[in-house]
Amino acid sequence: MKMKKATLLASAGLILLLLSACGALKPTPTQPAPTAQATPVTGVQYHFVTNKLLIPTTQAQTQEFALNIDGDPQQHLDNKFGDLLTLLVSAAPGLDLQPTLDQAINTGQMVTLHVVRANDPMNDPNVSWSIFQGLKTQSSPKFDGSDQLNIDSAASTSLPIVGSLTNGHFKGGPGSARIRLFLLGQSVDVDMIGLLLEADLSAQGCANGKLGGGVTVEEFRSKVLPALVAGLNQITQTNKSAATPLLQLFDSDRNGTITVQELENNPMVMLAISPDLDLLDASGKFNPGQDGVKDSYSVGLGFTCVPAAFKAPGD
């Protein structure tokens, strides 16, 4: 009886969490098409590598890493991904998502490279910031500026994020990039569109970085959800304290395995896995707020970066 009561209380808490998140969502009015920004053709190229990528697992982090991805006039901050991860952590308090991501970065299994082109790393009205996937390293990076790294030429080409630097703070977008995540020990690459970026920048690296963009419904359901489900099932086999609440909440047929369909159809997470952004028009082009169809999920992440050596386009 105590277990059933605890489960009911947890469920009620999750429903309140979802209702709160849903209440914050506002209809996206029709927006004008984003104006094309010219990529700077002059300036010094600064090379950096991500030494910390932060995923939101609390409501506070979800808001902290959120950006106005679809550009609505109400300046509503978007981060549906954070709502989903917060929900999972609330369902199983012993679930810890950040350590597996930290380990992947610290061991060189996940390498994200940045190229910033600017005439002045403190103040410049025309700056570009490109993000590239890097090749895995043979040994753990030192993150002290001495790392010799390589861009993965097989990865998709990113669209530079064009913006400005004011007193060392960069703000720009939209652009695009393929971002690699490690979720519950599962590696997943997602293509983010409408990518916005903010960070405090200097020649020594970046701090307080925020990266926000959209992941299309197809990408989210074919890549992100299966990775989460695979990770959840691995946890139910290895972590008994987390397994009980996870199976009680998500394993609807009680066969000991969570499926993508069970996660999608769970009434407590249906809102958290519903697309929240209209970023593409009827032709499939990036054109926010034009056809009223929610076609993407908002993702907001935090990051920091340090100098690194690698050959980049334009060097």
DOLUM-456481 format. One record per residue: residue in one letter; x negated, y, z of N, C-alpha, C in turn. Coordinates in steps of 0.2 Angstrom, whole numbers, plus 5000, padded with zeros to 4 digits. Example, Ala and Ser with C-alpha at 12.3 -4.5 7.8 and 13.67 -1.06 7.14 Angstrom:
residues 2
a493449725039493849785039493449845039 s493649895035493249955036493650005039 
This chain:
residues 315
m499649945000500050005000499650065000 k499050065004498650125004498350134997 m498150084993497850094987498350124982 k499050094982499550124978499650194980 k499650214986499750284988499250324986 a498650304986498050344984498050354976 t498250304973498350304965498850354963 l499450354967499950404965499750474967 l499350484972499150554974498650574968 a498250524966497750544961498150564955 s498650524953499050534947499350604947 a499650624953499950684954499450744953 g498850734956498350784955498150794948 l498150734944497950744937498450774933 i499150764934499650794931499650864932 l499550894938499550964940498950994936 l498350954936497750984932497950994925 l498250944922498450954915498951004914 l499451014918499951064917499651134918 s499151144922498751204923498451214917 a498051164914497651174908498151194902 c498751164901499251174896499451244897 g499651264903499951334904499451384901 a498751374902498351424899498251424892 l498551374888498451374881499051424878 k498851464873499351514870499351504863 p499951514860499951504853499451554849 t499151524844498651564840498951604835 p498951664835499251704829498851704823 t499151714818498751714811498151764812 q497551744810496951784810496751794803 p496451854802496151864796495551824795 a495351804789494851764787494151794790 p493751754793493051784795492651804790 t492351864791491951904786491251864786 a491051854780490351814779489851864781 q489351834785488751874787488151854784 a487751904782487151894778486651864783 t486251814781485751784785485151834785 p484851854790484251894790483651854785 v483351894781482851874777482151894779 t482051934784481451954787481451944795 g480851944798480851934805480351874807 v480251874813479751814816480251754817 q480051694816480351634818480151614824 y480551604829480351574836480651504836 h480251464838480451384839480551364846 f481151334847481251314854481551244853 v481551204859481851144860482351144866 t482951114866483351114872483051064877 n482951094883482751054889483251044894 k483851064893484451054897485051064893 l485451014893486151024890486651004895 l487151054896487651044902488351034899 i488650974901489250964899489750984905 p490351004903490851024909491150964912 t491150964918491450904922491950934927 t491951004928492351034933492751084930 q493351114933493651164930493251224929 a492851234934492351294935491951294929 q491651234927491151234922491551234915 t492151214915492551214909492651294907 q492751334912492851404910492151434909 e491651414913491051444912490751444905 f490851384902490551364895491051384890 a491651404891492151424886491951484882 l492151484876492151544872492751554867 n492951604865493451624861493351594854 i493451534852493151504846493551524840 d494251524841494651544835494851614835 g494451654839494551724838495251754839 d495651724844496251754845496251824848 p496651874847496651934850496651944857 q497051894860497051884867496451864871 q495951854867495251834870495351764874 h495751724872495851664876495251614875 l494951594881494351554880494551484879 d494151444875494351384873493851324875 n494051274878493651214880494051154882 k494351124877494751064878494351004880 f493751004877493350954879493150954887 g493151014890493051014897493650994901 d494251004898494850974901494850904902 l494650874896494650794896494150764900 l493450794900492950764905493150784912 t493450834914493650854921494150804923 l494650784918495150734920494850664921 l494350644917494050584918493750574925 v493350634927492950634933493450634939 s494050674938494550674943494850604944 a494950564939495250494939494750454943 a494050454942493650414946493050464949 p493150484955492650524958491950504958 g491850444957491150414957490850424950 l491250444945490950454938490550514938 d489950504935489450554935489150554928 l489350604924489250604917488550644915 q488350694919487750734917487050694917 p486950644922486350604923486150574916 t486650534913486450504907486250544901 l486550604901486250654896485650684898 d485450704904484850724906484250674905 q484450614906483950554904483750554897 a484250564893484150554886483750614883 i483850674886483350734884482650724887 n482650704894481950704897481550644894 t481850594891481450544888481350554881 g481550604878481450614871481950574866 q482450544869482950514865483450554861 m483550614864483950664861483550734861 v483450754854482950814853483450864849 t483550924852483850974848483451034848 l483351054842482851104840483251174838 h482951224840483151294838482651334834 v482951374829482551424826482851484826 v482551534829482851604830482451654826 r482751684821482351734817482551804819 a482051844821482251914824481551954823 n481652014822481152064821480852084828 d481352084833481252094840481652044844 p481252004849481651964853482051994858 m482052054859482452094864483052124861 n482952164856483452204853483352204845 d483952174842483952174835484652164832 p484852204828485552204826485752144821 n485252114818485352064813484852004815 v485151954818484751894820485051834818 s484651784816484951714815484751664819 w485151614821484951564826485251494823 s484751454821484951384818484751334823 i485151284822485151224827485051164822 f484451124824484351064820484251004825 q484450944822484250884826483550864825 g483250844830482550824830482450744830 l481850724828481750654828481550634835 k481750574837481550544844480850544845 t480650554851479850564852479650494855 q479050484854478750414856478550424864 s478450484867478350484874478850544876 s478950554883479350604885479050674884 p479450724882479250784881479050824887 k478550864887478350904893478750964894 f479050994889479451054889478951114892 d478351114890477951174892477651214886 g477951204880477651234875477151194870 s476951144873476451104869476751044865 d477351034866477650974862477650984855 q477450934851477450934844477950894841 l478450924838479150894837479250894829 n479750864827479950854820480650864819 i480950904814481650904812481850834809 d482350814810482650754807482950774800 s482550754795482750784788483350744785 a483550684789484150654786484750674790 a484750724795485250754798485650804793 s486250814795486550864791486250934792 t486350974786486051044787486551094791 s486251134795486651174799486751244795 l487351284797487451344795487251394800 p486751434799486451484804487051524807 i486951534814487351574818487051644818 v487351694814487151754813487451804819 g487051844822487251884827486751944829 s486751964835486352024837486052004844 l485452044845485152044852485252114855 t485452114861485452174865485252164872 n484652194873484352194879484152114881 g483952074876483852014877484351964877 h484951984876485551944876485851934868 f485851864866486051854859486751834860 k487151864854487851844854487951834846 g488251784844488351774837488751714835 g488951714828489351664825489951694821 p490251654817490251574818489751544813 g489551484815489051444811489251374811 s488851324810488951254811488351214813 a488451154816487851114817488051044819 r487650994818487750934821487450924828 i487850914833487650904840487650834842 r487150814845487050744848487250744855 l487650704858487850704865487750634867 f487650624874487650554877488150554882 l488650524881489250524885489350454888 l489250444895489250384898488850334895 g488250354893487750314891487750304883 q488250324880488450314873488150374869 s487850364864487550414859488150434854 v488250494853488750514848488550584845 d488550584838488450644834489050674832 v489150734833489750774831489550834827 d489950844822489850904818490350964820 m490051014823490451074826490451124821 i491151154820491251204815491451264819 g491451324816491551384820491151394826 l490551384825490051374831489851444833 l490051464840489851524843489251514848 l488851564849488251554853488151614857 e487951604864487751664868487151634872 a486651674873486151654877485651714879 d485351714885484851764886484151734883 l483851774879483351754875482651794876 s482151764876481451794876480951744872 a480351764871479851724867479751664871 q479851664878479751604882480351554882 g480851574879481451524879482151554880 c482551514881483251544882483551514889 a484051554892484351534898485051554897 n485451524902486251544902486551534895 g486351484891486551474885487251444885 k487751464880488351444879488451424872 l488751364871488851344864489551324863 g489951354859490651334858490851324851 g491151274849491451264842491951214842 g492251204836492751154835492551084832 v492851034835492750964832493350944829 t493350924822494050914819494350844822 v494950844821495350784824495050724821 e494850714815494550654812493950634816 e493450684817492850674820492950654828 f493450694831493550674838493750604839 r494250584835494550524836494150464834 s493750474829493350424826492650414829 k492450474833491750464836491850474844 v492150534846492050554853492450504857 l493150494855493550444859493250374860 p493050344854492750274855492150274859 a491750324859491150334863491350334870 l491850374872492050374879492350314881 v492750284877493050214879492450164880 a491950164876491450114876491050124883 g490950184885490650204891491050184897 l491750204897492150184902492150104903 n492150064898492149994899491549974901 q490950004900490349984903490349994910 i490650054912490650074919491050024923 t491650004920492049954924491749884925 q491249874921490849804922490349814927 t490049874928489449884932489549924938 n490149964939490250004945490949994947 k490949944952491649924955492049984958 s491650024961492050084965492350124960 a492050134954492350174949492850134945 a492750064944493150024940493850024942 t494050014949494650014951495150064949 p494950134950495450184948495450194941 l494950174937494950184930495350134927 l495350074929495750024926496550034928 q496650054934497350064936497650124932 l497250174930497550224927497550214919 f497050184916497050184909497150114906 d497050054909497149994907497849974907 s498349994903499049984903499249914903 d498849874899499049794898498749754903 r498349784908498049744913497649684911 n497249694905496849644903496049654905 g495949704909495249724911494849764906 t495149784900494749824895495249884893 i494849944893495250004891495150014883 t495650024880495550034872495750114871 v495550134865495650194862496350214863 q496750164860497550174860497750184867 e497550144872497750154879497550224882 l496950254880496750314882497250374879 e497350364872497750414869498450414871 n498750354873499450354874499550364882 n499050364886499150374893499450444894 p500050444898500450514898500050564902 m499550544906499150594910498650624906 v498450594900497850624896498050644889 m498750634888498950654881498850724880 l498950764885498850844883498150854883 a497750824886496950834886496650814880 i497050764876496750744870497150764864 s497550824865497850854859497450904856 p497450914850497050964847497351034849 d496851084850497051154852496951204848 l496551194842496351254838496551244831 d496751294827496851294820496251334817 l495751294815495151324812495151314804 l495451264801495451254794496151274791 d496051294785496651314781496951254777 a497451264773497751204770497251164765 s496751204763496251174758495751134762 g495751144769495151114772494551154774 k494651224772494051264773494151304779 f493551324782493551354788493851424788 n494451434791494851494790495351494795 p495151514801495551514808496151544807 g496651514810497351534811497751554805 q497651514799497951524793498651484792 d498651424794499151384792499551354798 g499351374804499751354810499651284812 v499251244809499151174811498551164815 k498651134821498051124826497651064823 d497051084821496651034817496051014820 s495851044826495251044829495251044837 y494751014840494751014847494151064849 s494251104854493751154856493251114861 v492651134860492051104864491651164866 g491551164873491051214876490551184880 l489851204879489351174882488851224885 g488451204890487951254892487251224890 f486751264890486051244888485551294890 t484951264890484351314891483851284886 c483351324884482851304879482151334881 v481651294878480951314879480551314873 p479951344872479551344866479351274864 a479251264858479051204855478751214848 a478351164846478051174839478351124835 f478551144829478851104824478851144817 k478851114812478951144805479651154803 a479851214802480551224800480651264794 p481251254791481351294784481151364785 g480751394780480551464780479951474784 d479651424787478951434790478451444784 
